[in-house]
Amino acid sequence: MKIYTRTGDQGTTGLLGGTRVGKDHLRIECYGTVDELNSHVGLFTDLSIGDHRELMATIQYNLFTIGSRLACGGEEEAERFKLPTITDADIAALEEAMDKMDADLEPMRNFILPGGHPAISQAHICRTVCRRAERRVVELAGQEAVPEVLLRYLNRLSDLLFVLARHEGLRRGIADRPWRPRA
């Protein structure tokens, strides 16, 4: 099987159901950003020394699920293709993981600057790409039907990625870098 099809040479691509849209279509931007996030999550996982591999694998699976649902022309197509779904249990798992990690961390008293180690920085990159994906999906939801559970998952995931950045620092003995505005 060849990886190239030449069908996108004129600037269009096919949604899962076969509908052709421009590569600059908002739906493509949404699932492309989720795909970008998934790649960044993979890099964070490779850099991390934490015991987050199973959690991160589940997150990557869920991001692929979100991307596949966004690659459809709508929920009818997603059901026709029997795509997996994101559930309230998936969101609860993120919250549970966050609560567990947060219990190890000192309470925040300032905004935190990204950095201190490549793994910490990568977790923050994941967080900001996740926020961008969320903004794009919110925009799409203003134009087309999008399951609200996808938005809730992305919102909670960005919170988790912030906690992961701090927890990675804790495991490495690297203190948070607080932002202190100049007087």
CORTA-V926954 format. One record per backbone hydrogen bond with DSSP energy under -1.0 kcal/mol. NH is the residue of the N-H (numbers start at 1). CO is the residue of the C=O. If there is no record, write none. Layout:
NH_CO + NH_CO
//
This chain:
9_6 + 11_8 + 13_21 + 15_19 + 16_71 + 18_15 + 21_13 + 23_11 + 25_22 + 29_25 + 30_26 + 31_27 + 32_28 + 33_29 + 34_30 + 35_31 + 36_32 + 37_33 + 38_34 + 39_35 + 40_36 + 41_37 + 42_38 + 43_39 + 44_40 + 45_41 + 46_42 + 47_43 + 48_44 + 56_52 + 57_53 + 58_54 + 59_55 + 60_56 + 61_57 + 62_58 + 63_59 + 64_60 + 65_61 + 66_62 + 67_63 + 68_64 + 69_65 + 70_66 + 71_67 + 78_74 + 79_75 + 80_76 + 81_77 + 82_79 + 83_78 + 91_87 + 92_88 + 93_89 + 94_90 + 95_91 + 96_92 + 97_93 + 98_94 + 99_95 + 100_96 + 101_97 + 102_98 + 103_99 + 104_101 + 113_177 + 121_117 + 122_118 + 123_119 + 124_120 + 125_121 + 126_122 + 127_123 + 128_124 + 129_125 + 130_126 + 131_127 + 132_128 + 133_129 + 134_130 + 135_131 + 136_132 + 137_133 + 138_134 + 139_135 + 140_136 + 141_137 + 142_138 + 143_140 + 144_140 + 150_147 + 152_148 + 153_149 + 154_150 + 155_151 + 156_152 + 157_153 + 158_154 + 159_155 + 160_156 + 161_157 + 162_158 + 163_159 + 164_160 + 165_161 + 166_162 + 167_163 + 168_164 + 169_165 + 170_166 + 171_167 + 172_168 + 173_170 + 174_169 + 179_111
//
